[in-house]
Amino acid sequence: MESLRFDVEPFEIHTTIGEPCFFRTELLEPNSPNWPELSIDDYAERTAKTRVIWESMNGK
């Protein structure tokens, strides 16, 4: 987007970069998300750890 803006600026087109991040919401409340069952054994351990990390960020 940073380099594209120079190409589109003459046409009064503006670009924006949106980067994903965590922010304070109630999205990760226990009753909010529908977590799928862990279905790929090779990724089960990593997915479980990631879920714990995400849940620890709830409301922060």
N, C-alpha and C positions, 0 to 999 in steps of 0.2 A: 504494500500500500504506500509505503514511503516513496518508492521510485515511481509508482503509477500516478501519484498526485501531480507530478510535473507534466505528465502527458494530458491529463484531463482538466487541469486548472484553467486553461484558456477557454474552456467550454462552461466555466462556472460550476464544475462538478467538484464536490469536496469528498475526501475519503476519510474514513475513521478506522482505527484499529481497535478491535475489542478483544481483550485477552481474558481467557477464563481464569477465574480465581474463586476462592471461598470468601463469603461475606456473611454477616450475621443475619440468619433467617431461622425459621423453624422447619426448614425443609427436611432436616435429618432427624426430626423427632421420631421416636420409635413407631408411632402409628402413622407416620406420613409416607415413607418410601415403601414400595413393594420390591423387596429384595428377591431376586430369582434364586432358585436352588443352585448350589454349586454343581455344575454338570460336567466340567472338564477336570478330571482328576489331576492332570499336570499343573493346572493353575489354581487348584483349590486352596492351597496353603497361602499363596500370594494374595488371592482374592480375599481371604479371611482377614489377613493382616491389613490390607488396604481398607476394608470395611471398618475395622476397629479405629484406624487413624481418622477416617472420615467422620465417624460417629463422635470422636473426641473433639472435633472442631465445631460441633453443633452449638449455636448461640454465641460463638466467639468471633 
